[in-house]
């Protein structure tokens, strides 16, 4: 579709960018050389460019395997807006439409997006092999790993499908496996399951400097709901997502937002397909300010200007949390990712795990997967109650070293903001060594007696509870009984969280976890090193006020004329028609137009993201908006 001869030419002429982002060029080069690659790159790092550029340069049709059925039409529309021949095959197409796509494979397609369940169709393999297939790109590649949080059995068909194409065309296509979140174990499983041969391995930094992470803790559901309603109302001029664990939670929170006058949509698997499609369309086209959803909203959203993601419930894994939270700020503007946590969330999460796919009866590997799922949930819980830098905790989970505090050039997390505020106020940390030793001693005594208990009972013992449960078990006869009565249940719970976080205590990986003393904890009982903590217990902050629009606006360098920006958004909406607005131009692109104020097509071509085909199709209308703003 293009006369470009180098990856750099394609990047500029087709996609409108002057240079590749980190690691993109390496993966593109591997594909052009016919080499397999495994690329782990965070959301907004530009994974799609890694296979789109070589697909345009190489003869034949590149196949992209993706689970994002609801997103395929938008992805294809975005490519067609750039002048790329693309199509998709999934269950939403009629038999006649599928036949038409297969016919196009033989003629002119550069890229074909395919849902994994279509890979078993022999007509597809035959059509692709006749045309020639240089690349098979596997998007969301972590879905092939049974150790990942989003395992999809249909992904196990990919290797056989590639072998079938290779046999038919006489050469094996290069496999590009791409994902945003994968631990070391999941990466190894991806490579083995896909049969990657000497792959290029690229692991980009997982850091998203423009995202501000924070956690809020709530004593009851009413407080949490009120907080969400207040937050969303204060951010009514931006786009956001609120994730919930269950359909019931989605419906209840959606109703609360609507009752407060908020233009909110809802999305979960219990709704009719037409209702879900309408909700996604309303959100994508800015007809509502937020969507309340389960993870059924999942990966099927591609909206670059999401300013916040709230998690009303505790996700089951940090992988899932980071992927969902990462839908904020894809345009590079500062965005907020807030986890709203109640201790009761753990019960729901454990129920979902114990009744999920990990717990399949008769499967010899089920118990191991169940243990792994509980371990991932514990990592998520530790994040929710952490008193250490949240950014550092996320990066460490994915095996990346990071400073122990948010530094210059990144949005500070809630923990680091609190620390800065205490330092500015001259508030000193408190020595809690004695209290910590009492907690450790209590667990140690229970452990010696072979009577390991969960956190609630440990807390009840230390605070001197006179409940029937404690008395009947004889736990009131422990020497540590009542030693922290003055601290209270919340204070003891906080101490337990801190001691677990520091590796002195740990929970067993099971549905009803109990506390035990680690080797480090035993050593600490002897060393008695000082344990300093910030005063007070963490709780929910006050209801948020309206954010200054400037915080999330015009972050690319220099001020932006908001009136012109809104005019360009209106023009973009008209040009997009039934397609998402980003197909025409992203918010970051519009902001740069505001700064540069181009007056000719040539000047518009210099704006990052405005390729030659986009300028030909949409340039005159965008330039006219700039001229009108200039008077």
C-alpha positions in Angstrom: 0.0 0.0 0.0 3.0 2.3 0.2 6.2 3.0 -1.7 8.1 3.4 1.6 11.2 1.3 1.7 12.3 1.5 5.3 10.6 1.2 8.7 11.3 4.8 9.3 9.5 5.8 6.1 6.4 3.8 7.0 6.4 5.2 10.5 6.4 8.8 9.2 4.3 8.5 6.0 1.6 6.1 7.3 1.5 6.8 11.1 2.9 10.3 11.3 5.7 9.8 13.8 9.3 10.9 13.4 10.9 8.3 15.5 10.2 4.9 17.1 9.6 4.6 20.8 12.0 2.5 22.9 12.2 -1.1 21.8 9.8 -0.8 18.9 12.6 -0.7 16.2 14.2 -3.8 17.7 11.0 -5.8 17.4 10.3 -4.5 13.9 13.8 -5.5 12.8 13.3 -9.0 14.2 10.1 -9.4 12.2 11.7 -8.1 9.0 14.5 -10.7 9.5 12.0 -13.5 10.1 12.9 -13.9 13.7 10.5 -14.7 16.5 10.1 -12.1 19.3 8.6 -11.9 22.7 7.9 -8.2 23.7 6.6 -7.2 27.1 5.7 -3.5 26.8 3.3 -1.6 29.0 0.0 -0.1 27.8 0.7 3.0 25.6 4.2 1.8 24.7 3.0 1.2 21.1 3.0 -2.6 20.8 0.8 -2.5 17.6 3.5 -0.5 15.7 5.8 -3.5 16.2 3.7 -5.7 13.8 2.0 -3.1 11.7 5.1 -1.6 10.3 6.7 -4.9 9.1 3.2 -6.0 7.9 3.2 -3.1 5.5 6.7 -3.6 4.3 6.7 -7.4 3.8 4.8 -9.2 1.0 1.8 -11.2 1.9 -0.7 -10.8 4.7 0.2 -10.6 8.4 -2.2 -12.3 10.8 -2.9 -10.7 14.2 -4.4 -13.0 16.8 -6.4 -11.0 19.3 -9.0 -11.6 21.9 -10.4 -8.1 21.6 -13.4 -8.9 19.4 -15.2 -5.7 20.5 -12.2 -3.7 19.5 -11.3 -5.2 16.1 -13.6 -3.0 14.1 -12.1 0.1 15.6 -8.5 -1.1 15.1 -9.3 -1.8 11.5 -10.9 1.6 11.0 -7.9 3.3 12.5 -5.6 1.5 10.0 -7.9 2.2 7.1 -7.8 5.9 8.1 -4.0 5.7 7.6 -4.4 4.0 4.2 -3.6 0.5 5.3 -5.6 -2.4 3.9 -6.9 -4.3 7.0 -9.8 -6.5 7.9 -11.0 -8.8 10.7 -12.5 -12.2 11.2 -14.6 -13.0 14.3 -18.0 -14.2 15.3 -19.7 -10.9 14.7 -19.5 -11.3 10.9 -22.1 -13.2 8.9 -21.0 -16.1 6.6 -21.1 -13.8 3.6 -19.0 -11.2 5.3 -16.4 -13.8 6.3 -16.3 -15.1 2.8 -15.6 -11.6 1.5 -12.8 -11.1 4.0 -11.2 -14.4 2.9 -11.4 -13.3 -0.7 -9.7 -10.0 0.2 -6.9 -12.0 1.8 -6.0 -13.2 -1.7 -6.1 -9.7 -3.2 -4.8 -6.8 -1.1 -4.9 -7.2 2.7 -1.8 -6.1 4.7 -3.2 -7.2 8.1 -5.9 -9.6 9.1 -7.1 -9.5 12.7 -8.4 -12.9 13.8 -10.1 -14.1 17.0 -8.4 -17.2 18.4 -11.5 -19.4 18.0 -11.3 -18.8 14.2 -7.9 -20.5 14.0 -9.4 -23.9 13.7 -11.0 -23.0 10.3 -9.0 -24.8 7.5 -10.2 -22.2 5.0 -8.4 -19.5 6.9 -5.1 -21.4 6.9 -5.4 -22.2 3.2 -6.3 -18.6 2.2 -3.4 -17.1 4.2 -0.9 -19.7 3.0 -1.9 -19.1 -0.7 -1.2 -15.4 -0.3 1.8 -15.9 1.9 2.1 -15.0 5.6 5.3 -13.5 6.8 4.2 -12.7 10.4 1.8 -14.1 13.0 1.4 -11.5 15.8 -0.1 -12.7 19.0 -1.6 -9.8 20.9 -2.3 -10.2 24.7 0.0 -13.2 24.5 -0.2 -13.8 28.3 -3.7 -15.3 27.5 -1.8 -18.5 26.4 -0.3 -19.0 29.9 -2.1 -21.2 32.3 -0.2 -19.5 35.1 -1.5 -16.1 34.0 -4.6 -14.4 35.2 -6.4 -14.3 31.8 -5.8 -17.8 30.5 -7.9 -18.5 27.3 -7.9 -22.1 26.1 -8.4 -21.0 22.5 -4.9 -19.5 22.5 -3.5 -23.0 22.7 -4.6 -23.4 19.0 -2.1 -20.8 17.8 0.9 -23.1 17.6 -1.0 -25.7 15.5 -2.4 -23.0 13.3 1.1 -21.6 12.6 2.4 -25.1 11.8 -0.5 -25.6 9.4 0.3 -22.3 7.6 4.0 -23.2 7.5 3.4 -26.6 6.0 1.1 -25.1 3.3 3.4 -22.3 2.3 6.7 -24.0 2.8 8.1 -21.6 5.3 7.4 -20.8 8.9 6.1 -17.2 9.6 7.8 -15.3 12.3 5.8 -15.2 15.6 5.6 -11.9 17.5 4.2 -12.4 21.0 3.2 -9.2 22.6 1.8 -8.4 26.1 1.6 -5.5 28.5 1.9 -7.5 31.7 3.8 -10.8 32.3 5.9 -12.0 35.2 9.1 -14.1 34.5 7.1 -17.4 34.9 4.4 -16.2 32.4 7.0 -15.1 29.9 8.6 -18.5 30.0 5.2 -20.2 29.5 4.4 -17.9 26.6 7.6 -18.8 24.8 7.2 -22.6 25.4 3.5 -22.7 24.5 4.0 -20.8 21.2 7.1 -22.8 20.4 9.2 -19.6 19.9 12.5 -20.3 18.2 15.5 -18.3 19.5 13.2 -15.3 20.0 14.3 -11.7 20.5 13.3 -10.9 24.1 12.3 -7.4 24.9 11.1 -6.3 28.3 10.4 -2.6 28.4 10.1 -0.7 31.6 6.7 -1.3 33.2 6.8 2.2 34.6 4.0 4.7 33.6 5.4 8.0 34.8 2.2 9.9 34.1 0.0 7.7 36.4 -0.5 8.6 40.0 -1.3 5.5 42.0 -3.1 5.6 45.3 -5.2 3.5 47.7 -8.1 4.5 49.9 -9.4 2.4 52.7 -13.0 2.4 53.9 -14.8 1.1 57.0 -18.1 0.4 55.3 -19.8 0.3 51.9 -21.7 3.5 52.2 -18.6 5.6 52.7 -17.0 4.0 49.7 -20.0 4.6 47.4 -20.2 8.2 48.6 -16.5 8.7 47.8 -16.9 7.4 44.3 -19.9 9.5 43.6 -18.1 12.6 44.9 -15.0 11.8 42.8 -16.8 11.2 39.6 -19.0 14.3 39.9 -15.8 16.4 40.5 -14.3 14.9 37.4 -17.4 15.2 35.2 -15.5 17.0 32.4 -13.1 14.1 31.9 -13.5 10.4 31.0 -13.1 7.7 33.5 -13.7 4.0 34.3 -14.9 2.5 37.6 -14.2 -1.2 37.9 -16.3 -3.5 40.2 -15.9 -7.2 41.0 -19.5 -8.3 40.4 -22.5 -7.4 38.2 -24.5 -6.6 41.3 -21.9 -4.0 42.4 -21.9 -2.5 38.9 -25.7 -2.1 38.9 -25.8 -0.6 42.4 -23.0 1.9 41.8 -24.3 2.8 38.4 -27.7 3.6 40.0 -26.0 5.7 42.7 -24.2 7.7 40.1 -27.3 8.2 38.0 -29.3 9.3 41.1 -26.6 11.9 41.6 -27.0 13.3 38.1 -23.9 11.7 36.6 -23.9 10.7 33.0 -22.6 7.2 33.6 -22.9 4.0 31.5 -22.6 0.5 32.8 -21.1 -2.7 31.3 -21.2 -6.3 32.4 -21.7 -9.8 30.9 -25.3 -10.0 32.3 -26.4 -7.3 29.9 -27.7 -7.9 26.4 -25.0 -7.7 23.7 -26.8 -4.6 22.2 -26.7 -2.9 25.6 -23.0 -3.6 26.1 -22.3 -2.3 22.6 -24.2 0.9 23.2 -22.4 1.5 26.5 -19.0 1.1 24.9 -20.1 3.3 22.0 -21.4 6.0 24.4 -18.1 6.0 26.3 -15.9 5.9 23.2 -17.8 8.8 21.7 -17.9 10.9 24.9 -21.7 10.7 25.4 -21.1 9.7 29.0 -18.3 10.8 31.4 -17.7 7.4 32.9 -18.5 3.7 32.6 -19.0 1.4 35.6 -17.9 -2.1 34.6 -16.8 -5.5 35.6 -13.6 -6.8 33.9 -16.0 -8.0 31.1 -15.2 -4.4 29.8 -11.7 -5.9 29.9 -9.4 -5.4 27.1 -12.0 -4.2 24.6 -11.4 -0.5 25.1 -9.1 1.7 23.2 -9.7 5.3 24.4 -6.6 7.4 24.9 -8.0 10.2 27.0 -9.1 8.3 30.1 -8.2 10.6 33.0 -8.9 8.2 35.9 -9.5 4.5 36.7 -11.1 3.7 40.0 -11.3 0.1 41.3 -14.2 -0.1 43.7 -13.3 -3.7 44.4 -10.0 -5.5 45.0 -8.8 -7.2 41.7 -7.6 -10.8 42.0 -4.1 -10.0 40.8 -1.6 -7.2 40.4 -1.3 -8.1 36.7 -5.1 -7.5 36.2 -5.0 -4.3 38.3 -2.1 -2.8 36.4 -3.6 -3.7 33.0 -6.9 -2.2 33.9 -5.5 0.9 35.7 -3.2 1.3 32.7 -6.2 2.3 30.5 -5.8 5.7 32.1 -3.5 8.3 30.6 -2.7 6.6 27.3 -2.4 10.0 25.7 0.5 10.8 28.0 -1.4 13.3 30.2 -1.3 12.9 34.0 -4.0 10.5 35.2 -5.1 9.0 38.5 -5.5 5.3 39.4 -7.2 4.8 42.7 -7.9 1.5 44.5 -10.8 1.7 46.9 -10.3 -1.1 49.5 -12.3 -2.7 52.2 -11.2 -5.8 54.2 -14.5 -7.4 53.2 -13.3 -7.4 49.6 -11.0 -10.3 50.4 -13.9 -12.6 51.1 -15.4 -11.9 47.7 -12.1 -12.3 46.0 -11.4 -15.7 47.7 -14.9 -16.8 46.7 -14.3 -15.9 43.1 -11.0 -17.9 43.1 -12.4 -20.9 44.9 -15.3 -21.2 42.4 -13.3 -20.2 39.3 -11.4 -22.1 36.6 -8.4 -22.7 38.9 -10.5 -25.0 41.1 -11.6 -27.5 38.4 -12.4 -30.9 39.9 -10.4 -33.9 38.7 -7.6 -31.8 37.2 -4.2 -32.8 38.7 -2.9 -29.3 38.2 -5.8 -27.6 39.8 -4.4 -27.5 43.3 -1.2 -25.9 42.1 -3.1 -23.3 40.1 -5.3 -22.6 43.1 -2.3 -22.0 45.4 -0.8 -19.7 42.7 -4.1 -17.8 42.5 -4.2 -17.3 46.3 -0.6 -16.1 46.2 -1.4 -13.6 43.5 -4.3 -12.3 45.6 -2.0 -11.9 48.6 0.3 -9.8 46.5 -2.7 -7.6 45.5 -3.8 -7.3 49.1 -0.3 -6.2 50.2 -0.4 -3.5 47.5 -3.8 -2.3 48.9 -2.5 -1.8 52.4 1.1 -0.8 51.6 2.9 2.0 53.4 5.7 1.8 50.9 5.9 3.5 47.5 3.1 2.0 45.3 5.0 2.6 42.1 8.0 0.7 43.4 5.8 -2.1 44.6 4.3 -2.6 41.1 7.6 -2.5 39.3 9.2 -4.9 41.8 6.4 -7.3 41.2 7.3 -7.4 37.6 10.9 -7.9 38.3 12.0 -4.3 37.7 14.3 -2.4 40.0 13.0 1.1 41.0 13.7 3.8 43.6 11.9 3.4 46.9 10.2 6.7 46.4 8.5 8.5 43.5 11.1 10.9 42.3 11.3 13.8 39.8 9.6 13.3 36.4 6.8 11.0 37.7 3.4 11.5 39.2 3.8 10.8 43.0 1.8 8.0 44.4 -0.4 8.4 47.4 2.1 7.0 49.9 4.9 9.3 48.7 2.5 12.3 48.7 1.6 11.6 52.3 5.3 11.3 53.2 6.1 14.6 51.6 3.2 16.2 53.4 4.4 14.9 56.8 7.9 16.1 56.0 6.7 19.5 55.1 4.7 19.6 58.4 7.6 18.4 60.5 5.7 15.3 61.6 8.1 12.6 62.9 7.7 8.9 62.7 6.9 6.9 65.8 8.9 4.0 67.3 6.5 1.0 67.2 9.2 -1.6 68.0 7.6 -2.8 71.2 4.1 -3.2 69.7 5.6 -5.1 66.7 7.4 -7.5 69.0 4.1 -8.2 70.8 2.4 -9.1 67.5 5.3 -11.3 66.5 5.4 -13.0 69.9 1.6 -13.8 69.7 2.0 -15.4 66.3 5.1 -17.3 67.5 3.3 -18.7 70.5 0.4 -19.9 68.4 2.8 -21.4 65.9 4.7 -23.3 68.6 1.4 -24.8 69.8 0.4 -25.8 66.3 -2.6 -23.4 66.4 -2.0 -21.0 63.5 -4.8 -18.5 63.2 -6.0 -15.9 60.7 -5.5 -12.2 61.2 -8.9 -11.5 62.8 -8.2 -14.0 65.7 -4.7 -12.8 66.2 -6.0 -9.2 66.5 -8.8 -10.4 68.8 -6.2 -12.1 71.1 -4.0 -9.0 71.2 -6.8 -6.6 71.9 -8.3 -8.8 74.6 -11.6 -9.8 73.0 -14.1 -11.5 75.2 -15.9 -13.1 72.3 -17.3 -16.6 72.6 -15.0 -17.7 69.7 -11.8 -16.6 71.6 -12.9 -18.0 75.0 -14.1 -21.3 73.7 -10.7 -21.9 72.0 -8.9 -20.9 75.1 -7.0 -18.2 73.3 -7.5 -15.9 76.3 -5.0 -18.0 78.2 -2.1 -16.9 75.9 0.5 -14.7 77.6 0.1 -12.2 74.8 -3.7 -11.9 75.4 -4.8 -8.2 75.7 -1.2 -6.8 75.4 -2.4 -4.3 72.7 -5.9 -3.5 74.0 -5.0 0.2 74.0 -4.0 0.0 70.3 -7.3 -1.3 69.1 -8.3 -3.6 66.3 -7.5 -1.2 63.5 -4.1 -0.5 65.0 -3.2 -4.2 65.3 -4.4 -4.9 61.8 -2.1 -2.1 60.6 0.8 -3.6 62.5 0.1 -7.0 61.0 0.0 -5.5 57.5 3.3 -3.8 58.0 5.0 -6.9 59.4 3.7 -8.9 56.4 5.0 -6.2 54.1 8.4 -6.4 55.6 8.6 -10.2 55.4 8.5 -10.8 59.2 5.0 -12.5 59.0 3.3 -14.2 56.1 -0.1 -15.7 55.1 -0.5 -19.2 53.9 -1.8 -19.5 50.3 -5.3 -20.9 50.8 -8.9 -19.9 50.9 -8.8 -19.3 54.6 -5.2 -18.0 55.1 -3.5 -18.1 58.5 -0.5 -16.1 59.8 2.9 -17.6 60.5 6.3 -16.3 61.6 8.9 -16.3 58.9 12.6 -16.9 59.4 13.2 -13.2 59.2 10.5 -12.7 61.8 12.3 -15.1 64.2 15.5 -13.3 63.6 13.8 -9.9 64.3 12.6 -11.2 67.7 16.2 -11.5 68.6 17.6 -8.4 67.0 14.8 -6.0 68.1 15.8 -3.4 65.5 13.7 -0.2 65.7 10.5 -0.2 63.6 9.4 3.3 62.8 6.0 4.1 61.4 4.1 7.2 60.4 1.6 8.2 63.2 -2.0 7.2 62.8 -3.7 4.6 60.7 -4.4 4.9 57.0 -7.9 5.6 56.0 -10.0 7.2 53.3 -9.1 10.8 52.4 -11.7 13.5 52.3 -14.1 13.5 49.4 -12.2 14.8 46.4 -12.8 18.3 45.1 -12.8 19.3 41.5 -9.4 18.9 39.9 -7.7 21.8 38.2 -8.2 21.1 34.4 -4.6 22.2 33.9 -3.2 19.3 35.8 -4.3 16.8 33.1 -4.4 19.2 30.2 -1.7 20.3 27.9 1.0 18.1 29.5 3.0 17.7 26.3 4.9 21.0 26.7 3.5 24.5 26.8 0.0 25.9 27.3 -2.9 24.9 25.2 -5.8 27.1 24.1 -8.7 25.2 25.5 -11.3 27.0 23.3 -9.4 25.8 20.2 -9.0 22.4 21.7 -12.7 22.0 22.2 -13.4 23.3 18.7 -11.0 20.7 17.3 -12.7 18.0 19.4 -16.0 19.0 17.9 -14.6 18.8 14.4 -13.0 15.4 15.1 -16.3 14.0 16.4 -18.0 15.0 13.1 -15.2 13.6 11.0 -15.1 10.3 12.9 -18.8 9.6 12.3 -19.5 6.1 13.6 -15.9 5.4 14.4 -14.1 6.3 17.6 -12.7 9.8 17.7 -9.1 8.6 18.1 -9.3 7.2 14.5 -9.1 10.8 13.3 -6.6 12.1 15.9 -5.8 11.5 19.5 -6.1 14.2 22.2 -2.3 14.5 22.3 -2.4 15.2 18.6 -5.1 17.8 19.0 -3.1 19.5 21.8 0.0 19.7 19.6 -2.1 21.2 16.8 -3.2 23.9 19.3 0.4 24.6 20.2 1.7 24.7 16.6 -1.4 26.2 14.9 -0.5 24.9 11.4 -1.8 26.8 8.4 -0.9 24.4 5.6 -1.0 20.6 5.0 2.7 20.5 5.0 2.8 22.1 8.5 0.1 19.7 9.7 2.2 16.8 8.5 4.8 17.8 11.1 2.4 17.2 13.9 3.2 13.8 15.6 0.4 11.3 14.7 -0.7 13.0 11.5 0.4 10.8 8.7 0.0 11.6 5.0 -3.3 9.8 4.5 -4.9 11.4 7.6 -3.8 14.8 6.3 -5.4 14.1 3.0 -8.7 12.9 4.5 -9.1 15.2 7.5 -6.5 18.0 7.1 -8.6 20.7 5.5 -11.3 20.5 8.2 -8.7 20.7 11.0 -6.9 23.5 9.4 -10.2 25.4 9.0 -10.8 25.1 12.7 -7.4 26.6 13.4 -8.0 29.5 11.0 -11.4 30.2 12.6 -9.9 30.3 16.0 -7.3 32.8 14.8 -10.1 35.1 13.7 
